[in-house]
Amino acid sequence: MEAQKVLGRMREHCTVRAEEAVSVSATEFTTAPCCDYVEIGGERYTGRRGPTDVVMAEGQTLTWHSSDDSQHGSTKQGFTICVTGPAP
């Protein structure tokens, strides 16, 4: 699983569900701290703080949300989140 998004369109969201327990990490992560985020297991990641070695249980979701606020540079930011291996 790899989730990659360049936040070029406003007011978007997507949910990805883990089909097995996995560990995920962001290799790149920059979002508008006020408005755009990725959420895994109730934990929100925003700004330059992306997930690192976060365990997702089977069936757990990763959701990203981008705002409609282009004043905060949403169109110039994005992220790449990859599975780094099966969950320990």
Residue frames as a rotation matrix with the C-alpha (Angstrom) as fourth column:
MET 1
0.588 0.809 0.000 0.00
0.809 -0.588 0.000 0.00
0.000 0.000 -1.000 0.00
GLU 2
-0.713 -0.689 -0.133 1.28
0.690 -0.722 0.047 3.45
-0.129 -0.058 0.990 -0.86
ALA 3
0.537 0.836 -0.112 -0.77
0.809 -0.549 -0.210 6.57
-0.237 0.022 -0.971 -0.31
GLN 4
-0.667 -0.743 -0.056 0.48
0.679 -0.638 0.362 9.58
-0.305 0.204 0.930 -2.20
LYS 5
0.487 0.851 0.198 -1.26
0.872 -0.459 -0.173 12.89
-0.056 0.257 -0.965 -2.63
VAL 6
-0.853 -0.502 0.144 -0.27
0.512 -0.857 0.047 16.25
0.100 0.114 0.988 -3.96
LEU 7
-0.176 0.846 -0.504 -2.85
0.744 -0.221 -0.630 18.55
-0.644 -0.486 -0.591 -2.47
GLY 8
-0.962 -0.256 0.094 -3.69
0.240 -0.633 0.736 20.30
-0.128 0.731 0.671 -5.71
ARG 9
-0.350 0.914 0.208 -7.45
0.142 -0.167 0.976 20.19
0.926 0.371 -0.072 -5.45
MET 10
-0.764 0.084 0.639 -9.49
-0.586 -0.503 -0.635 21.61
0.269 -0.860 0.434 -2.62
ARG 11
-0.050 0.814 0.579 -11.96
-0.950 0.141 -0.280 19.90
-0.309 -0.564 0.766 -0.31
GLU 12
0.160 0.037 -0.986 -10.90
-0.545 0.837 -0.057 16.36
0.823 0.546 0.154 -1.03
HIS 13
-0.021 -0.243 0.970 -10.74
-0.927 0.368 0.072 13.34
-0.374 -0.897 -0.234 1.22
CYS 14
0.187 0.009 -0.982 -10.02
-0.565 0.819 -0.100 9.65
0.804 0.573 0.158 0.89
THR 15
0.379 -0.058 0.924 -9.99
-0.843 0.390 0.370 6.63
-0.382 -0.919 0.099 3.19
VAL 16
-0.064 -0.488 -0.871 -7.68
-0.622 0.702 -0.348 3.62
0.781 0.519 -0.348 2.84
ARG 17
0.710 0.364 0.602 -8.37
-0.700 0.461 0.546 0.46
-0.079 -0.809 0.583 4.85
ALA 18
-0.432 -0.900 0.056 -5.59
-0.900 0.435 0.039 -1.96
-0.059 -0.034 -0.998 5.87
GLU 19
0.458 0.578 -0.675 -6.35
-0.649 0.737 0.190 -5.52
0.607 0.351 0.713 4.69
GLU 20
0.485 -0.363 -0.796 -3.82
0.654 0.754 0.054 -6.88
0.580 -0.547 0.603 7.19
ALA 21
0.856 -0.245 -0.456 -1.84
0.266 -0.548 0.793 -5.46
-0.444 -0.800 -0.404 10.10
VAL 22
0.375 -0.732 0.568 0.91
0.757 -0.111 -0.643 -3.21
0.534 0.672 0.513 8.71
SER 23
0.109 -0.437 -0.893 3.36
0.654 -0.645 0.395 -0.52
-0.748 -0.627 0.216 9.76
VAL 24
0.564 0.148 0.812 3.29
0.770 -0.449 -0.453 2.76
0.297 0.881 -0.367 7.80
SER 25
-0.064 -0.620 -0.782 5.64
0.636 -0.630 0.446 5.73
-0.769 -0.468 0.434 7.54
ALA 26
0.948 0.287 -0.135 5.69
0.112 -0.701 -0.704 9.01
-0.297 0.653 -0.697 5.64
THR 27
0.066 -0.947 0.315 8.68
0.967 0.138 0.215 9.44
-0.247 0.290 0.925 3.36
GLU 28
-0.853 -0.157 0.497 7.53
0.277 -0.944 0.177 12.98
0.442 0.289 0.849 2.49
PHE 29
0.030 0.909 -0.415 4.99
0.989 0.034 0.144 15.01
0.145 -0.415 -0.898 4.43
THR 30
-0.956 -0.184 -0.226 4.02
0.223 -0.962 -0.158 18.68
-0.189 -0.201 0.961 4.15
THR 31
-0.122 0.958 0.260 0.46
0.885 -0.013 0.465 19.89
0.449 0.287 -0.846 4.70
ALA 32
-0.288 0.146 0.947 -1.12
-0.230 -0.970 0.080 23.20
0.930 -0.195 0.313 5.71
PRO 33
-0.925 -0.203 -0.323 -1.09
0.224 0.397 -0.890 22.88
0.309 -0.895 -0.322 9.54
CYS 34
-0.740 0.670 0.067 -4.40
-0.556 -0.552 -0.622 24.66
-0.380 -0.497 0.780 9.90
CYS 35
0.052 0.912 -0.408 -6.45
-0.918 -0.118 -0.379 22.78
-0.394 0.394 0.831 7.39
ASP 36
0.419 0.029 -0.907 -5.03
-0.662 0.694 -0.284 19.59
0.621 0.720 0.310 5.84
TYR 37
-0.131 -0.461 0.878 -4.30
-0.933 0.356 0.047 16.35
-0.334 -0.813 -0.477 7.67
VAL 38
-0.221 0.059 -0.973 -3.90
-0.336 0.932 0.133 12.60
0.915 0.357 -0.186 7.59
GLU 39
0.067 0.304 0.950 -5.58
-0.997 0.046 0.056 10.63
-0.027 -0.952 0.306 10.37
ILE 40
-0.221 -0.162 -0.962 -4.69
-0.223 0.968 -0.112 7.10
0.950 0.189 -0.250 11.49
GLY 41
-0.202 0.167 -0.965 -6.38
0.750 0.660 -0.043 5.53
0.630 -0.732 -0.259 14.49
GLY 42
0.735 0.600 -0.315 -7.65
0.666 -0.551 0.503 8.86
0.129 -0.579 -0.805 15.80
GLU 43
0.065 -0.797 -0.600 -4.19
0.525 -0.484 0.700 10.49
-0.848 -0.361 0.388 15.59
ARG 44
0.953 0.270 0.138 -3.98
0.267 -0.532 -0.804 13.48
-0.144 0.803 -0.579 13.24
TYR 45
-0.118 -0.992 0.044 -0.76
0.780 -0.065 0.622 14.25
-0.614 0.108 0.782 11.35
THR 46
0.861 0.424 0.279 -0.38
0.508 -0.716 -0.479 17.74
-0.004 0.555 -0.832 9.94
GLY 47
0.728 -0.634 -0.260 2.26
-0.565 -0.770 0.295 20.30
-0.387 -0.068 -0.920 8.99
ARG 48
0.079 -0.784 -0.616 5.59
-0.827 0.293 -0.479 18.49
0.556 0.547 -0.626 8.67
ARG 49
-0.570 -0.219 0.792 4.76
-0.726 0.587 -0.359 15.82
-0.386 -0.780 -0.493 11.26
GLY 50
0.126 0.565 -0.816 3.83
-0.820 0.522 0.235 12.69
0.559 0.639 0.529 9.35
PRO 51
0.888 0.262 0.378 3.41
-0.438 0.734 0.519 9.16
-0.142 -0.627 0.766 10.66
THR 52
-0.136 -0.942 -0.307 6.58
-0.860 0.266 -0.435 7.15
0.492 0.205 -0.846 11.43
ASP 53
-0.851 -0.235 -0.469 6.33
-0.089 0.946 -0.311 3.40
0.517 -0.223 -0.826 12.05
VAL 54
-0.409 0.808 0.423 2.64
-0.876 -0.218 -0.429 3.65
-0.255 -0.547 0.798 12.92
VAL 55
-0.975 0.115 0.191 0.99
0.135 0.986 0.098 0.25
-0.177 0.121 -0.977 13.27
MET 56
-0.312 0.920 -0.239 -2.36
-0.948 -0.282 0.151 -0.12
0.072 0.273 0.959 11.53
ALA 57
-0.541 0.222 0.811 -4.40
-0.227 0.891 -0.395 -3.12
-0.810 -0.397 -0.432 12.63
GLU 58
-0.884 0.323 0.338 -6.31
0.460 0.469 0.754 -5.17
0.085 0.822 -0.563 10.08
GLY 59
0.050 0.988 0.145 -9.39
0.961 -0.087 0.261 -3.15
0.270 0.126 -0.954 9.12
GLN 60
0.095 -0.078 -0.992 -8.05
0.581 -0.805 0.119 0.14
-0.809 -0.587 -0.031 10.52
THR 61
0.656 0.265 0.706 -8.24
0.748 -0.350 -0.564 3.18
0.097 0.898 -0.428 8.26
LEU 62
-0.579 -0.712 -0.397 -5.98
0.610 -0.702 0.368 6.00
-0.541 -0.030 0.841 7.11
THR 63
0.515 0.785 0.345 -7.94
0.847 -0.404 -0.345 9.09
-0.131 0.470 -0.873 6.07
TRP 64
-0.734 -0.665 -0.139 -6.65
0.634 -0.744 0.213 12.26
-0.245 0.068 0.967 4.46
HIS 65
0.482 0.874 -0.064 -8.52
0.832 -0.480 -0.277 15.53
-0.273 0.081 -0.959 4.19
SER 66
-0.740 -0.635 0.219 -7.67
0.671 -0.717 0.189 18.70
0.037 0.287 0.957 2.30
SER 67
-0.168 0.656 -0.736 -9.44
0.465 -0.605 -0.646 21.98
-0.869 -0.450 -0.203 2.96
ASP 68
0.443 0.343 0.829 -10.77
0.889 -0.286 -0.357 24.54
0.115 0.895 -0.431 0.56
ASP 69
0.868 -0.141 -0.477 -8.42
0.099 -0.890 0.445 27.19
-0.487 -0.433 -0.758 1.90
SER 70
0.602 -0.648 0.467 -5.91
0.714 0.176 -0.678 28.03
0.357 0.742 0.568 -0.85
GLN 71
0.742 -0.317 0.591 -4.64
-0.382 -0.924 -0.016 30.99
0.551 -0.214 -0.807 1.22
HIS 72
0.609 -0.501 0.615 -2.63
-0.602 0.213 0.770 28.53
-0.516 -0.839 -0.172 3.31
GLY 73
-0.210 -0.830 -0.516 -0.73
-0.965 0.093 0.245 27.01
-0.155 0.550 -0.821 0.39
SER 74
0.246 0.383 0.890 -2.69
-0.379 0.883 -0.276 23.76
-0.892 -0.269 0.363 0.15
THR 75
0.970 0.212 -0.121 -2.02
-0.184 0.307 -0.934 23.49
-0.161 0.928 0.337 -3.58
LYS 76
0.378 -0.907 -0.184 1.77
-0.688 -0.142 -0.712 23.38
0.620 0.396 -0.677 -3.12
GLN 77
-0.327 -0.454 0.829 1.94
-0.924 0.339 -0.178 20.61
-0.200 -0.824 -0.531 -0.54
GLY 78
0.492 0.521 -0.698 1.55
-0.634 0.763 0.123 16.86
0.597 0.383 0.705 -0.34
PHE 79
0.071 -0.443 0.894 2.75
-0.871 0.409 0.272 13.60
-0.486 -0.798 -0.356 1.15
THR 80
0.054 -0.062 -0.997 3.85
-0.552 0.830 -0.081 10.05
0.832 0.555 0.010 0.47
ILE 81
0.061 0.036 0.997 3.00
-0.932 0.359 0.044 7.36
-0.357 -0.933 0.056 3.01
CYS 82
-0.059 -0.193 -0.980 4.30
-0.667 0.737 -0.105 3.81
0.742 0.648 -0.172 2.48
VAL 83
0.970 0.232 0.073 3.92
-0.223 0.729 0.647 0.45
0.096 -0.644 0.759 4.17
THR 84
0.125 -0.985 0.118 7.27
-0.959 -0.151 -0.241 -0.22
0.255 -0.083 -0.963 5.80
GLY 85
-0.808 -0.370 -0.458 6.46
-0.307 0.929 -0.207 -3.84
0.502 -0.027 -0.864 6.62
PRO 86
0.107 0.841 -0.530 4.03
0.318 0.476 0.820 -6.11
0.942 -0.256 -0.216 8.38
ALA 87
0.498 0.148 0.854 3.12
-0.663 -0.571 0.485 -5.05
0.559 -0.808 -0.186 11.88
PRO 88
-0.601 -0.799 -0.035 5.40
-0.550 0.445 -0.707 -6.47
0.580 -0.406 -0.706 14.56
